[in-house]
Amino acid sequence: MASMASDEARVARAEEVLRVYGLSEAGWRRSPGGNLQEVLRDLMQWCDATQHGFERALTAARAERAAEAAGVAGDARASGDAGAAGIAEGAADGVGAGTA
């Protein structure tokens, strides 16, 4: 199960990466979503160059995130917090819905 601090740390790390991309010569002209796409394209290129499987890593990351969200949902149900459980289930259901 992921803790709230762990989730916040992940968000902070992602924001730092996107901030660095936003400071690049072209990055300041792009939207945050455009910089996210650039990060993903760079990671895909890195995976190709180093023979790491981007899709395999993405699939594994999505599965871990879904498992963490399911764990949060299970904890919320056990404590009687149905509202938090519903939010966590919605997050788990949405994992993998988009494409990179």
All heavy atoms as an XYZ file, in Angstrom:
707
protein
N       0.844     -1.181      0.000
C       0.000      0.000      0.000
C       0.884      1.237      0.000
O       1.848      1.319      0.731
C      -0.912     -0.032      1.214
C      -1.679      1.247      1.397
S      -2.662      1.325      2.888
C      -1.403      1.557      4.107
N       0.551      2.205     -0.781
C       1.291      3.455     -0.836
C       0.772      4.386      0.252
O      -0.422      4.476      0.479
C       1.138      4.109     -2.195
N       1.685      5.079      0.900
C       1.268      6.059      1.893
C       1.042      7.392      1.199
O       1.495      7.620      0.080
C       2.340      6.193      2.973
O       3.487      6.830      2.429
N       0.351      8.277      1.898
C       0.112      9.611      1.350
C       1.450     10.312      1.122
O       1.639     10.971      0.114
C      -0.780     10.431      2.290
C      -1.142     11.770      1.705
S      -2.125     11.638      0.216
C      -3.738     11.731      0.912
N       2.413     10.126      2.054
C       3.732     10.752      1.891
C       4.420     10.221      0.637
O       5.058     10.976     -0.095
C       4.579     10.500      3.132
N       4.282      8.930      0.374
C       4.868      8.332     -0.821
C       4.237      8.922     -2.081
O       4.939      9.234     -3.036
C       4.664      6.815     -0.775
O       4.893      6.239     -2.019
N       2.931      9.080     -2.078
C       2.237      9.684     -3.221
C       2.705     11.115     -3.429
O       2.966     11.537     -4.558
C       0.722      9.673     -3.003
C       0.117      8.279     -3.047
O       0.799      7.343     -3.504
O      -1.036      8.148     -2.608
N       2.820     11.855     -2.344
C       3.266     13.245     -2.437
C       4.699     13.319     -2.951
O       5.030     14.206     -3.737
C       3.130     13.937     -1.089
C       1.682     14.170     -0.689
C       1.523     14.669      0.731
O       2.536     14.862      1.442
O       0.365     14.860      1.153
N       5.542     12.385     -2.531
C       6.933     12.362     -2.999
C       6.980     12.070     -4.493
O       7.776     12.673     -5.219
C       7.740     11.323     -2.221
N       6.143     11.155     -4.971
C       6.097     10.853     -6.406
C       5.669     12.087     -7.205
O       6.237     12.403     -8.247
C       5.142      9.697     -6.685
C       5.667      8.357     -6.249
C       4.691      7.254     -6.630
N       5.076      5.993     -6.071
C       6.044      5.218     -6.555
N       6.711      5.594     -7.614
N       6.344      4.076     -5.974
N       4.651     12.776     -6.722
C       4.171     13.981     -7.402
C       5.273     15.046     -7.404
O       5.518     15.693     -8.431
C       2.876     14.514     -6.747
C       2.512     15.895     -7.272
C       1.732     13.533     -6.972
N       5.964     15.204     -6.281
C       7.036     16.207     -6.193
C       8.173     15.879     -7.158
O       8.704     16.782     -7.822
C       7.562     16.286     -4.758
N       8.539     14.595     -7.272
C       9.594     14.213     -8.215
C       9.161     14.487     -9.651
O       9.936     15.001    -10.461
C       9.974     12.732     -8.043
C      10.784     12.465     -6.796
C      11.387     11.079     -6.796
N      10.443      9.990     -7.009
C       9.844      9.309     -6.034
N      10.085      9.585     -4.778
N       9.021      8.328     -6.327
N       7.916     14.157     -9.971
C       7.413     14.395    -11.327
C       7.381     15.895    -11.623
O       7.766     16.327    -12.724
C       6.020     13.790    -11.485
N       6.955     16.696    -10.661
C       6.927     18.145    -10.862
C       8.326     18.692    -11.094
O       8.515     19.592    -11.920
C       6.268     18.842     -9.671
C       4.763     18.665     -9.650
C       4.087     19.282     -8.446
O       4.782     19.597     -7.447
O       2.868     19.449     -8.493
N       9.317     18.152    -10.386
C      10.696     18.609    -10.572
C      11.191     18.287    -11.977
O      11.818     19.122    -12.637
C      11.618     17.989     -9.516
C      13.055     18.422     -9.631
C      13.289     19.913     -9.439
O      12.420     20.610     -8.875
O      14.356     20.396     -9.875
N      10.909     17.079    -12.457
C      11.309     16.708    -13.824
C      10.645     17.635    -14.832
O      11.300     18.161    -15.741
C      10.957     15.231    -14.121
C      11.102     14.915    -15.599
C      11.812     14.292    -13.275
N       9.352     17.852    -14.678
C       8.636     18.714    -15.613
C       9.107     20.162    -15.511
O       9.166     20.877    -16.509
C       7.129     18.603    -15.396
C       6.542     17.255    -15.814
C       5.121     17.109    -15.300
C       6.598     17.080    -17.322
N       9.490     20.592    -14.326
C      10.026     21.942    -14.154
C      11.320     22.101    -14.945
O      11.526     23.090    -15.643
C      10.277     22.248    -12.676
C      10.717     23.691    -12.418
C      11.101     23.925    -10.963
N      12.347     23.246    -10.628
C      13.567     23.682    -10.969
N      13.707     24.790    -11.678
N      14.642     23.019    -10.612
N      12.192     21.089    -14.863
C      13.459     21.136    -15.605
C      13.186     21.197    -17.104
O      13.800     21.984    -17.824
C      14.351     19.931    -15.240
C      15.543     19.813    -16.180
C      14.817     20.045    -13.793
N      12.254     20.397    -17.587
C      11.907     20.442    -19.014
C      11.332     21.804    -19.383
O      11.579     22.319    -20.462
C      10.922     19.324    -19.371
C      11.614     18.059    -19.799
C      12.278     17.259    -18.872
C      11.622     17.658    -21.123
C      12.934     16.103    -19.258
C      12.269     16.505    -21.526
C      12.930     15.732    -20.592
O      13.572     14.600    -20.980
N      10.554     22.383    -18.486
C       9.962     23.693    -18.749
C      10.994     24.806    -18.812
O      10.754     25.839    -19.424
N      12.156     24.592    -18.194
C      13.212     25.601    -18.212
C      14.090     25.523    -19.456
O      14.903     26.412    -19.687
C      14.100     25.460    -16.963
C      13.417     25.788    -15.642
C      14.357     25.478    -14.482
C      12.951     27.234    -15.603
N      13.907     24.483    -20.247
C      14.713     24.349    -21.461
C      14.327     25.438    -22.454
O      13.291     26.096    -22.324
C      14.512     22.972    -22.095
O      13.218     22.871    -22.655
N      15.161     25.611    -23.475
C      14.923     26.668    -24.467
C      13.541     26.529    -25.106
O      12.815     27.513    -25.268
C      16.013     26.615    -25.542
C      15.948     27.784    -26.500
C      17.123     27.804    -27.447
O      18.217     27.390    -27.058
O      16.928     28.237    -28.594
N      13.167     25.323    -25.486
C      11.853     25.119    -26.110
C      10.764     24.868    -25.071
O       9.594     25.131    -25.324
C      11.910     23.935    -27.074
N      11.151     24.369    -23.907
C      10.181     23.960    -22.902
C       9.310     25.064    -22.361
O       8.133     24.841    -22.065
N       9.849     26.259    -22.240
C       9.045     27.342    -21.675
C       7.914     27.744    -22.596
O       6.931     28.350    -22.172
C       9.914     28.537    -21.302
C      10.535     29.248    -22.461
C      11.727     28.978    -23.042
C       9.982     30.343    -23.188
N      11.961     29.831    -24.085
C      10.902     30.691    -24.202
C       8.796     31.069    -23.084
C      10.665     31.732    -25.097
C       8.564     32.102    -23.974
C       9.499     32.424    -24.967
N       8.009     27.368    -23.889
C       6.940     27.677    -24.850
C       5.835     26.625    -24.839
O       4.753     26.859    -25.366
C       7.521     27.765    -26.262
C       8.431     28.940    -26.470
C       8.864     29.039    -27.944
N      10.021     29.895    -28.061
C      11.256     29.466    -28.297
N      11.497     28.183    -28.471
N      12.243     30.310    -28.374
N       6.151     25.437    -24.289
C       5.179     24.341    -24.275
C       4.299     24.407    -23.031
O       4.700     24.917    -21.996
C       5.906     22.993    -24.291
C       6.552     22.629    -25.599
C       7.041     21.190    -25.593
N       8.104     20.971    -24.636
C       9.411     20.944    -24.939
N       9.820     21.122    -26.173
N      10.305     20.733    -24.005
N       3.139     23.817    -23.145
C       2.255     23.667    -21.991
C       2.822     22.567    -21.095
O       3.681     21.783    -21.531
C       0.857     23.256    -22.463
O       0.901     21.938    -23.003
N       2.340     22.466    -19.855
C       2.778     21.348    -19.013
C       2.510     19.992    -19.674
O       3.342     19.087    -19.605
C       1.954     21.522    -17.729
C       1.696     23.004    -17.662
C       1.509     23.415    -19.111
N       1.388     19.871    -20.361
C       1.082     18.628    -21.077
C       2.063     18.370    -22.206
O       2.442     17.224    -22.472
N       2.469     19.438    -22.888
C       3.472     19.299    -23.945
C       4.807     18.852    -23.388
O       5.510     18.030    -23.991
N       5.175     19.398    -22.214
C       6.418     18.967    -21.576
C       6.322     17.518    -21.112
O       7.296     16.769    -21.199
C       6.790     19.899    -20.427
C       7.359     21.201    -20.935
O       8.063     21.246    -21.943
N       7.046     22.290    -20.245
N       5.152     17.110    -20.649
C       4.960     15.706    -20.269
C       5.169     14.802    -21.478
O       5.852     13.778    -21.403
C       3.570     15.493    -19.677
C       3.177     14.044    -19.376
C       4.153     13.407    -18.391
C       1.759     13.990    -18.850
N       4.610     15.185    -22.610
C       4.813     14.402    -23.837
C       6.287     14.332    -24.200
O       6.784     13.284    -24.624
C       4.010     14.996    -24.991
C       2.527     14.779    -24.858
C       1.753     15.438    -25.983
O       2.311     16.072    -26.873
N       0.441     15.297    -25.944
N       6.992     15.430    -24.026
C       8.422     15.460    -24.338
C       9.202     14.518    -23.416
O      10.093     13.790    -23.863
C       8.945     16.899    -24.224
C      10.273     17.125    -24.855
C      10.254     17.012    -26.375
O       9.187     17.135    -27.000
O      11.338     16.777    -26.939
N       8.862     14.524    -22.131
C       9.499     13.599    -21.178
C       9.251     12.159    -21.615
O      10.180     11.341    -21.664
C       8.967     13.815    -19.743
C       9.414     12.691    -18.814
C       9.408     15.156    -19.186
N       8.013     11.849    -21.953
C       7.681     10.481    -22.367
C       8.409     10.084    -23.645
O       8.921      8.964    -23.756
C       6.168     10.332    -22.529
C       5.374     10.405    -21.220
C       3.882     10.473    -21.508
C       5.712      9.242    -20.307
N       8.474     11.007    -24.609
C       9.210     10.707    -25.851
C      10.685     10.476    -25.562
O      11.304      9.571    -26.136
C       9.038     11.838    -26.871
C       7.696     11.790    -27.564
C       7.671     12.633    -28.834
N       8.157     13.981    -28.652
C       7.377     15.066    -28.608
N       6.082     14.952    -28.727
N       7.907     16.249    -28.446
N      11.263     11.295    -24.680
C      12.671     11.107    -24.326
C      12.887      9.760    -23.632
O      13.877      9.071    -23.887
C      13.161     12.244    -23.432
C      13.382     13.540    -24.207
O      13.242     13.535    -25.455
O      13.693     14.557    -23.557
N      11.965      9.381    -22.761
C      12.084      8.082    -22.091
C      11.946      6.927    -23.091
O      12.660      5.921    -22.987
C      11.046      7.952    -20.974
C      11.307      8.818    -19.742
C      10.116      8.774    -18.799
C      12.586      8.390    -19.042
N      11.064      7.084    -24.061
C      10.927      6.063    -25.110
C      12.232      5.944    -25.897
O      12.708      4.836    -26.167
C       9.774      6.409    -26.063
C       8.426      6.322    -25.429
S       7.201      7.086    -26.513
C       6.144      5.707    -26.795
N      12.805      7.087    -26.250
C      14.061      7.086    -27.001
C      15.172      6.452    -26.172
O      15.974      5.668    -26.681
C      14.441      8.517    -27.388
C      15.637      8.588    -28.313
C      15.330      7.989    -29.674
O      14.248      8.182    -30.207
N      16.281      7.259    -30.232
N      15.225      6.795    -24.892
C      16.238      6.219    -23.999
C      16.069      4.705    -23.927
O      17.053      3.958    -23.991
C      16.138      6.844    -22.606
C      17.125      6.268    -21.643
C      18.422      6.657    -21.480
C      16.900      5.190    -20.726
N      19.016      5.882    -20.515
C      18.102      4.981    -20.033
C      15.799      4.400    -20.421
C      18.248      4.008    -19.055
C      15.935      3.423    -19.452
C      17.142      3.237    -18.783
N      14.835      4.246    -23.806
C      14.572      2.805    -23.757
C      15.039      2.119    -25.043
O      15.648      1.050    -24.995
C      13.094      2.529    -23.504
S      12.596      2.840    -21.798
N      14.753      2.730    -26.177
C      15.206      2.160    -27.449
C      16.730      2.103    -27.507
O      17.313      1.106    -27.912
C      14.688      2.987    -28.628
C      13.189      2.842    -28.855
O      12.573      1.914    -28.275
O      12.633      3.668    -29.595
N      17.381      3.188    -27.078
C      18.841      3.267    -27.159
C      19.530      2.312    -26.194
O      20.638      1.841    -26.462
C      19.300      4.698    -26.892
N      18.876      2.020    -25.075
C      19.506      1.176    -24.050
C      18.891     -0.217    -23.982
O      19.215     -0.994    -23.085
C      19.406      1.844    -22.664
O      18.027      2.043    -22.349
C      20.156      3.172    -22.646
N      17.999     -0.500    -24.913
C      17.335     -1.799    -25.005
C      16.542     -2.161    -23.746
O      16.532     -3.296    -23.298
C      18.335     -2.894    -25.363
C      18.970     -2.652    -26.706
C      19.905     -3.758    -27.131
O      20.189     -4.685    -26.393
N      20.392     -3.651    -28.348
N      15.875     -1.151    -23.194
C      14.910     -1.367    -22.114
C      13.525     -1.316    -22.743
O      13.300     -0.558    -23.684
C      15.036     -0.286    -21.047
C      16.235     -0.437    -20.181
N      17.479      0.018    -20.563
C      16.380     -1.002    -18.975
C      18.340     -0.258    -19.606
N      17.707     -0.880    -18.629
N      12.610     -2.088    -22.255
C      11.262     -2.129    -22.805
C      10.359     -1.072    -22.204
O       9.888     -1.224    -21.079
N      10.114      0.007    -22.955
C       9.256      1.085    -22.462
C       7.847      0.572    -22.161
O       7.306      0.828    -21.083
C       9.188      2.236    -23.469
C       8.317      3.372    -23.011
C       8.825      4.344    -22.167
C       6.994      3.482    -23.416
C       8.036      5.394    -21.730
C       6.190      4.525    -22.988
C       6.714      5.482    -22.144
N       7.245     -0.122    -23.100
C       5.874     -0.615    -22.905
C       5.800     -1.586    -21.728
O       4.853     -1.542    -20.943
C       5.331     -1.269    -24.177
C       5.136     -0.298    -25.323
C       4.114      0.800    -25.046
O       3.166      0.583    -24.266
O       4.266      1.881    -25.626
N       6.791     -2.438    -21.590
C       6.824     -3.394    -20.473
C       6.932     -2.636    -19.148
O       6.221     -2.944    -18.192
C       7.983     -4.370    -20.650
C       8.041     -5.467    -19.610
C       9.143     -6.502    -19.882
N      10.461     -5.876    -19.956
C      11.230     -5.832    -21.045
N      10.821     -6.380    -22.170
N      12.400     -5.247    -21.017
N       7.804     -1.625    -19.097
C       7.959     -0.833    -17.881
C       6.683     -0.054    -17.567
O       6.271      0.034    -16.405
C       9.145      0.115    -18.014
N       6.048      0.494    -18.598
C       4.810      1.242    -18.409
C       3.695      0.326    -17.902
O       2.960      0.682    -16.979
C       4.399      1.917    -19.721
C       3.163      2.809    -19.675
C       3.319      3.932    -18.668
C       2.889      3.366    -21.069
N       3.603     -0.865    -18.469
C       2.598     -1.834    -18.029
C       2.824     -2.225    -16.569
O       1.885     -2.292    -15.772
C       2.625     -3.084    -18.933
O       2.286     -2.678    -20.261
C       1.647     -4.145    -18.464
N       4.089     -2.468    -16.203
C       4.414     -2.832    -14.819
C       4.095     -1.683    -13.865
O       3.541     -1.895    -12.779
C       5.884     -3.229    -14.715
N       4.416     -0.445    -14.265
C       4.130      0.716    -13.423
C       2.622      0.898    -13.231
O       2.153      1.194    -12.129
C       4.750      1.970    -14.032
N       1.863      0.704    -14.311
C       0.400      0.809    -14.197
C      -0.154     -0.255    -13.254
O      -1.039      0.026    -12.442
C      -0.248      0.655    -15.572
C      -0.123      1.879    -16.430
C      -0.740      1.648    -17.784
N      -0.796      2.880    -18.544
C      -0.814      2.925    -19.854
N      -0.793      1.806    -20.565
N      -0.863      4.085    -20.480
N       0.371     -1.464    -13.344
C      -0.094     -2.553    -12.479
C       0.228     -2.251    -11.015
O      -0.609     -2.475    -10.129
C       0.538     -3.874    -12.913
N       1.426     -1.740    -10.754
C       1.800     -1.393     -9.378
C       0.914     -0.281     -8.842
O       0.471     -0.321     -7.694
C       3.269     -0.974     -9.318
C       4.222     -2.140     -9.489
C       5.680     -1.702     -9.510
O       5.974     -0.559     -9.072
O       6.514     -2.488     -9.965
N       0.642      0.705     -9.675
C      -0.222      1.819     -9.247
C      -1.638      1.325     -8.958
O      -2.263      1.724     -7.973
C      -0.247      2.904    -10.315
C      -1.061      4.106     -9.879
C      -0.808      5.297    -10.769
N      -1.599      6.410    -10.292
C      -2.576      6.974    -10.990
N      -2.848      6.554    -12.199
N      -3.254      7.982    -10.490
N      -2.145      0.444     -9.805
C      -3.486     -0.113     -9.582
C      -3.519     -0.930     -8.299
O      -4.486     -0.857     -7.535
C      -3.907     -0.964    -10.779
N      -2.469     -1.703     -8.046
C      -2.410     -2.510     -6.826
C      -2.365     -1.608     -5.598
O      -3.020     -1.888     -4.588
C      -1.204     -3.441     -6.865
N      -1.602     -0.522     -5.676
C      -1.547      0.427     -4.561
C      -2.914      1.052     -4.329
O      -3.366      1.172     -3.203
C      -0.512      1.516     -4.836
C       0.913      1.032     -4.731
C       1.924      2.094     -5.143
O       1.519      3.183     -5.625
O       3.119      1.825     -4.989
N      -3.583      1.449     -5.409
C      -4.908      2.058     -5.282
C      -5.902      1.063     -4.708
O      -6.740      1.412     -3.882
C      -5.387      2.584     -6.630
N      -5.799     -0.197     -5.115
C      -6.692     -1.229     -4.582
C      -6.420     -1.439     -3.097
O      -7.347     -1.647     -2.311
C      -6.518     -2.537     -5.350
N      -5.159     -1.359     -2.705
C      -4.811     -1.485     -1.293
C      -5.390     -0.352     -0.478
O      -5.901     -0.549      0.615
N      -5.357      0.856     -1.012
C      -5.947      2.011     -0.343
C      -7.446      1.806     -0.227
O      -8.042      2.062      0.805
C      -5.620      3.320     -1.105
C      -6.437      4.478     -0.574
C      -4.144      3.615     -1.014
N      -8.082      1.303     -1.289
C      -9.524      1.067     -1.275
C      -9.874      0.026     -0.235
O     -10.841      0.162      0.505
C     -10.014      0.624     -2.653
N      -9.076     -1.042     -0.149
C      -9.318     -2.092      0.838
C      -9.186     -1.563      2.249
O      -9.990     -1.872      3.120
N      -8.187     -0.707      2.496
C      -7.998     -0.120      3.816
C      -9.166      0.781      4.173
O      -9.633      0.797      5.304
C      -6.696      0.693      3.869
C      -5.463     -0.189      3.852
O      -5.600     -1.420      4.003
O      -4.358      0.363      3.674
N      -9.653      1.555      3.203
C     -10.763      2.468      3.466
C     -12.035      1.688      3.777
O     -12.785      2.057      4.671
C     -10.979      3.383      2.264
N     -12.269      0.591      3.053
C     -13.460     -0.230      3.338
C     -13.377     -0.829      4.722
O     -14.361     -0.883      5.442
C     -13.588     -1.331      2.291
C     -14.185     -0.861      1.007
C     -14.523     -2.038      0.101
N     -14.352     -1.603     -1.259
C     -13.329     -1.894     -2.035
N     -12.370     -2.666     -1.609
N     -13.261     -1.436     -3.252
N     -12.198     -1.286      5.093
C     -12.031     -1.915      6.398
C     -12.292     -0.920      7.519
O     -12.800     -1.280      8.573
C     -10.624     -2.501      6.530
N     -11.980      0.353      7.298
C     -12.184      1.365      8.336
C     -13.563      2.002      8.234
O     -13.884      2.887      9.009
C     -11.097      2.439      8.244
O     -11.258      3.186      7.058
N     -14.362      1.598      7.238
C     -15.706      2.129      7.094
C     -15.771      3.432      6.327
O     -16.790      4.097      6.330
N     -14.689      3.836      5.654
C     -14.670      5.078      4.898
C     -15.016      4.788      3.444
O     -14.155      4.682      2.600
C     -13.298      5.736      5.020
C     -13.276      7.128      4.388
O     -14.308      7.578      3.857
O     -12.206      7.743      4.430
N     -16.287      4.662      3.128
C     -16.725      4.294      1.784
C     -16.400      5.380      0.775
O     -16.135      5.089     -0.388
C     -18.230      4.013      1.783
N     -16.404      6.650      1.172
C     -16.095      7.726      0.235
C     -14.683      7.624     -0.306
O     -14.455      7.707     -1.497
N     -13.720      7.409      0.576
C     -12.332      7.271      0.135
C     -12.161      6.014     -0.701
O     -11.403      5.993     -1.660
C     -11.389      7.243      1.339
N     -12.887      4.964     -0.349
C     -12.788      3.723     -1.118
C     -13.268      3.945     -2.538
O     -12.659      3.469     -3.492
C     -13.620      2.613     -0.458
N     -14.343      4.681     -2.718
C     -14.854      4.950     -4.050
C     -13.885      5.763     -4.879
O     -13.702      5.517     -6.058
N     -13.225      6.724     -4.248
C     -12.231      7.530     -4.957
C     -11.084      6.650     -5.406
O     -10.632      6.714     -6.535
C     -11.727      8.691     -4.067
C     -12.855      9.693     -3.850
C     -10.505      9.353     -4.675
C     -12.576     10.725     -2.790
N     -10.597      5.791     -4.505
C      -9.478      4.918     -4.848
C      -9.866      3.950     -5.953
O      -9.082      3.682     -6.855
C      -9.005      4.153     -3.615
N     -11.098      3.435     -5.912
C     -11.527      2.518     -6.978
C     -11.592      3.241     -8.310
O     -11.181      2.698     -9.329
C     -12.914      1.939     -6.648
C     -12.872      0.883     -5.586
C     -14.267      0.419     -5.193
O     -15.244      1.114     -5.469
O     -14.340     -0.665     -4.616
N     -12.058      4.462     -8.307
C     -12.108      5.234     -9.545
C     -10.721      5.457    -10.122
O     -10.504      5.362    -11.317
N      -9.751      5.719     -9.245
C      -8.368      5.895     -9.703
C      -7.846      4.608    -10.295
O      -7.175      4.600    -11.324
C      -7.489      6.356     -8.539
N      -8.142      3.486     -9.649
C      -7.656      2.208    -10.158
C      -8.302      1.871    -11.502
O      -7.651      1.364    -12.403
C      -7.944      1.088     -9.145
N      -9.590      2.188    -11.643
C     -10.279      1.904    -12.886
C      -9.711      2.734    -14.036
O      -9.687      2.301    -15.178
C     -11.780      2.197    -12.773
C     -12.468      1.198    -11.856
O     -11.904      0.143    -11.573
O     -13.588      1.527    -11.431
N      -9.244      3.944    -13.740
C      -8.737      4.825    -14.778
C      -7.303      4.530    -15.172
O      -6.824      5.025    -16.169
N      -6.603      3.739    -14.416
C      -5.198      3.443    -14.722
C      -5.123      2.713    -16.047
O      -5.827      1.726    -16.268
C      -4.564      2.600    -13.596
C      -3.180      2.138    -14.005
C      -4.501      3.390    -12.326
N      -4.307      3.225    -16.925
C      -4.119      2.563    -18.214
C      -5.147      2.954    -19.262
O      -5.108      2.453    -20.376
N      -6.061      3.830    -18.906
C      -7.083      4.190    -19.879
C      -6.531      5.050    -21.006
O      -6.995      4.971    -22.121
C      -8.227      4.945    -19.175
N      -5.516      5.853    -20.674
C      -4.932      6.709    -21.705
C      -3.808      6.008    -22.415
O      -3.384      4.939    -22.044
N      -3.325      6.630    -23.466
C      -2.180      6.075    -24.187
C      -1.064      7.080    -24.175
O      -1.294      8.279    -24.103
C      -2.551      5.726    -25.641
O      -3.008      6.912    -26.280
C      -3.577      4.633    -25.706
N       0.153      6.567    -24.242
C       1.313      7.462    -24.242
C       1.802      7.668    -25.644
O       1.705      6.847    -26.477
C       2.420      6.862    -23.390
